Amino acid sequence: MNKLSLFSNKTLSRFYLLLMVTVSRIYASDFCATVAWLEGEITDRSGNFIKTGDNLSPGSVVNVGTKSRAKLLLKDDSIIDLGPISQFKLTSCAQPAQQENIELELEFGILRANVQKAKSQKPREFKLKTPTSVLGVRGTEFFVRWQKDENQLSEEQISVLEGSVEVRSLFDKANRSEEHT
């Protein structure tokens, strides 16, 4: 019996994907995220197709098409899942000597994140911005959906599955924030 026949094609595909993501991360020094998996059509700001294993640098925009999905692995090992008809931007992912900063933007669509807790003693800032709010994330799992309805009114839904997320409205003059757990 062939030893490779002990593993299913699905298992070998997952192993290959993990190996490819790991190798691409070793050779990429200035990246925010790696495309760990995708289904359907995913493009960048210029309309070029994004592929599994591609590294995304600060400023990268990801456009997820109809009936498409993507999974990104951030450099801090957090996971971002993007749903169909979404536009997402990796604003920054700097790791200065004093503080680790990751900033993301969801222009529209659906995003689910599993944010890893900080591994070091350095202060950490993990923010997600939508057109109407800013979310300060503290090692948690959450879901955000932002879209406009048929009357062009914005709808935003934030669900916290584990941990806590601080939400601040961009339109609140008092600049009030709310903590969701």
C-alpha positions in Angstrom: 0.0 0.0 0.0 1.3 3.5 -0.9 2.0 5.5 2.3 0.4 8.6 0.7 -2.9 6.8 0.4 -3.2 6.8 4.2 -4.0 10.5 3.9 -7.0 11.9 2.2 -6.6 14.6 -0.5 -8.3 17.0 1.9 -5.6 16.3 4.6 -2.8 16.7 2.1 -4.3 19.9 0.8 -4.5 21.3 4.3 -0.9 20.3 5.0 0.2 21.9 1.8 -1.7 25.1 2.6 -0.2 25.3 6.1 3.3 24.7 4.7 2.9 27.3 2.0 1.6 29.9 4.4 4.5 29.2 6.8 7.2 29.4 4.1 5.7 32.6 2.7 5.7 34.2 6.1 9.4 33.3 6.7 10.4 35.1 3.5 8.1 38.1 3.8 9.3 40.7 6.2 6.9 43.6 5.6 3.5 42.0 5.7 0.4 42.4 7.7 -1.4 39.2 6.8 -1.2 36.0 4.7 -4.2 34.7 2.7 -4.7 31.4 4.3 -7.7 30.3 2.3 -10.2 31.7 -0.2 -13.1 30.6 -2.2 -14.4 32.4 -5.3 -13.1 35.7 -6.6 -10.9 37.9 -4.3 -9.2 41.0 -5.8 -7.0 43.8 -4.6 -7.6 47.5 -5.1 -6.5 47.4 -8.8 -8.7 44.4 -9.6 -5.8 41.9 -9.6 -6.7 38.4 -8.3 -5.4 37.5 -4.9 -4.4 33.9 -4.4 -4.0 31.6 -1.4 -0.5 32.1 0.1 -0.3 35.8 -1.0 1.2 38.2 1.6 -0.6 41.4 2.2 1.3 44.5 3.2 0.1 47.6 5.0 -2.4 49.5 2.9 -3.6 46.4 1.1 -7.3 46.3 0.1 -9.2 43.1 -0.3 -12.4 43.0 -2.3 -14.5 39.8 -1.8 -16.9 39.0 -4.6 -20.4 37.6 -4.7 -20.4 33.9 -3.4 -16.8 34.3 -2.3 -15.0 34.2 1.1 -11.5 34.6 2.4 -9.5 33.8 5.6 -6.5 35.9 6.5 -3.9 35.1 9.1 -2.5 38.3 10.6 1.1 38.6 11.7 0.0 38.3 15.4 -1.7 35.0 14.5 -5.2 36.6 14.7 -7.7 35.2 12.1 -9.9 37.4 9.9 -12.8 35.8 8.0 -14.3 37.9 5.3 -17.8 37.1 3.9 -19.3 37.7 0.4 -19.4 41.3 -1.0 -17.0 42.8 1.5 -14.2 45.4 1.2 -11.5 45.3 3.8 -8.2 47.2 4.3 -5.1 46.5 6.3 -4.4 50.0 7.4 -1.3 49.2 9.5 0.4 46.5 11.5 3.4 48.1 13.1 5.3 46.5 16.0 7.3 49.4 17.3 9.6 48.8 20.3 7.1 50.1 22.8 3.6 49.1 21.5 2.1 46.6 19.0 -0.5 48.3 16.7 -2.8 46.6 14.3 -5.4 48.8 12.5 -8.0 47.4 10.0 -10.9 48.9 8.1 -14.2 47.3 7.0 -15.6 49.5 4.3 -18.7 47.3 3.9 -19.6 43.6 4.2 -19.1 40.9 6.8 -16.1 40.2 9.0 -15.5 37.7 11.8 -12.3 38.0 13.8 -10.6 35.8 16.3 -8.1 38.1 17.9 -5.2 36.5 19.8 -4.2 37.9 23.1 -0.9 39.8 23.2 2.1 37.4 23.6 4.5 39.9 25.0 4.3 42.4 27.8 4.2 45.3 25.4 1.0 47.3 25.3 -1.2 46.4 22.4 -3.7 48.2 20.3 -6.0 46.3 17.9 -8.6 48.5 16.1 -11.2 47.9 13.5 -12.8 50.9 11.8 -16.1 50.9 9.9 -17.7 53.9 8.2 -19.6 54.7 11.4 -17.6 53.4 14.4 -14.2 52.3 15.7 -13.8 49.0 17.7 -11.0 48.6 20.2 -10.5 44.8 20.6 -9.0 43.1 23.5 -8.2 39.4 22.7 -11.6 38.3 21.6 -13.8 36.8 19.0 -16.4 39.0 17.3 -18.5 39.6 14.2 -19.2 42.8 12.3 -21.6 43.4 9.5 -21.8 46.9 7.9 -23.9 47.7 4.8 -26.4 50.2 3.4 -30.0 49.3 3.0 -32.2 50.0 0.0 -32.7 53.6 1.2 -29.0 54.1 1.6 -29.2 54.1 5.4 -26.3 52.5 7.1 -26.8 49.3 9.1 -24.1 48.0 11.5 -24.3 44.9 13.6 -21.6 43.9 16.1 -21.7 40.6 18.0 -19.1 39.7 20.6 -18.7 35.9 20.9 -16.0 35.9 23.5 -14.1 38.6 25.4 -14.8 42.3 25.1 -14.9 45.0 22.4 -15.1 48.7 23.0 -17.2 50.5 20.4 -17.0 54.3 19.7 -19.3 56.1 17.3 -17.6 58.3 14.8 -20.6 60.6 14.8 -21.2 61.0 18.5 -20.2 64.5 19.5 -19.6 63.5 23.1 -17.2 60.8 21.7 -18.8 58.3 24.0 -17.8 54.6 23.9 -19.5 51.4 24.9 -18.0 48.2 26.1 -19.6 45.0 24.8 -18.9 41.5 26.2 
